[in-house]
Structure formats: C-alpha cells, structure tokens
C-alpha cells in the first residue's frame, strides 16, 4: 500500500515539475483541451437545440402523433409522370368518407378534415393578398395542437351549419385591427362577411414562410365561398 502511495506521489511531483519547467507548452496544451471540450459541448448543444426547434416548428405546422389521408400525397418531390398517374387514378376524398372514418375509427382519439386554399382580403381600404385559408372541422384544434391568443375556435355546430365565422392569425389581426381586439368584428372573405371569433397564438415562420398569415373557417362554409382559390373537388358532398 505504501509503495502504491509513493508511486502516485512521485508521478504527481514529476508532472508538476514538468509543467513548471515547460510553462508555455503546458499552457498551450491546456488551451487545446479547453477548446476541444468547449467545441464538443457547443456542437452537442447546437444539435439538441436544432432538434427542439425543428420538432416545435413542425408540430405547430402539422401537429403531432397523427396521420393524414389525402388524394395526392408524396414523401418527396413528385415527378410529372407520378403526378399524372395519381391525378388520374386517385379518387377524391369526400365528406361522406370523413364521416365514415369518424364513426368507425375506434382507435382514433380525434378525426378531423381540412381543406387548404388561399384568398385575398380587402376591406376599409386595406388589402392583404394571399392569405392562407383553411376550411376545418372543430377537431382540428386538438389534432394540430393549436393555441389561441384570444377568443375560441370553431365549434362542431358551426361546422355542421357552415356558419360565417373565422379564426385569424396574428398577421391578419395586426393588419386590420392593430390597436384593438378583433373579436366580434366582421372580416370580408371574398365579399362574404365573417365574424371573427378567435385569434390564433403566434406561430412564427417555418422555412421562411409566415405561419401567422392565415385564417380558419368551417369546412362546409367553403361551399358557399365559391370564388375562393382552392380545389373544388375537395369540397364536402
């Protein structure tokens, strides 16, 4: 035991003597170790932060823990031939099919439907072109993990009767009502007055595209807004 203690003590004093005799070399070695460890820590933290950012942004855009059924889908860039084949062979997704899945998918916590389009807003001398317009069912609030800054989301009753109500993003709110609450105000969508019932919480941008330049209306209400820029084959039937 005494020999082992003496061995480590001698090694310690030899190391100290070497450091004192070669101060510059020891200093540079220490700097190298510090830089190496710091680089590893920074890279690890950056990867973890990037993963958290991407997951958070994707979740806000697409939601989490769900799957989607659509007429034309692809996991990557779709070639012209593949698009033509799918466009020719794939049948439309209909409202009745949504109702069937909603009633028979016993393992699904929520079942919802959505249609994506765009429209140009304008009233009181203010114009806002190319606003993402999404027709939704009430369950999309839970499916896509949405949060609201003001008001409420579209209800099941409003979906069934195609009520003229709208939930807007913060970009739309700031454009038309920068200094007041928009709740209860009327927003003309293609000339049709829709009552603002809620404002979605700020979602930020994703791949350079603002996620707050958006609005949500009951899915069936899209049938009444015939001039909206969306695929008419996807309207409820």
Buried (B, 14 or more C-beta within 10 A) or exposed (E): EEEEEEEEEEEEEEEEEEBEEEEEEBEEEEEEEEEEEEEEEEEEEEEEEEEEEEEEBEEBEEBEEBEEEEEEEEEEEBEEEEEEEBEEEEEEBBBEBBEEBBEEEEEBEBBBBBBBBBBBBBBEEEEBEEBBBBBBBBBBBBBBEBEBEBBEBBBEEBBEEBBBBBBBBBBBBBBBBEEEEBBEBEBEBBEBEBBBBBBBBBBEEBEEEBBBBBBBBBBBBBBEBEEBEBEEEBBBE
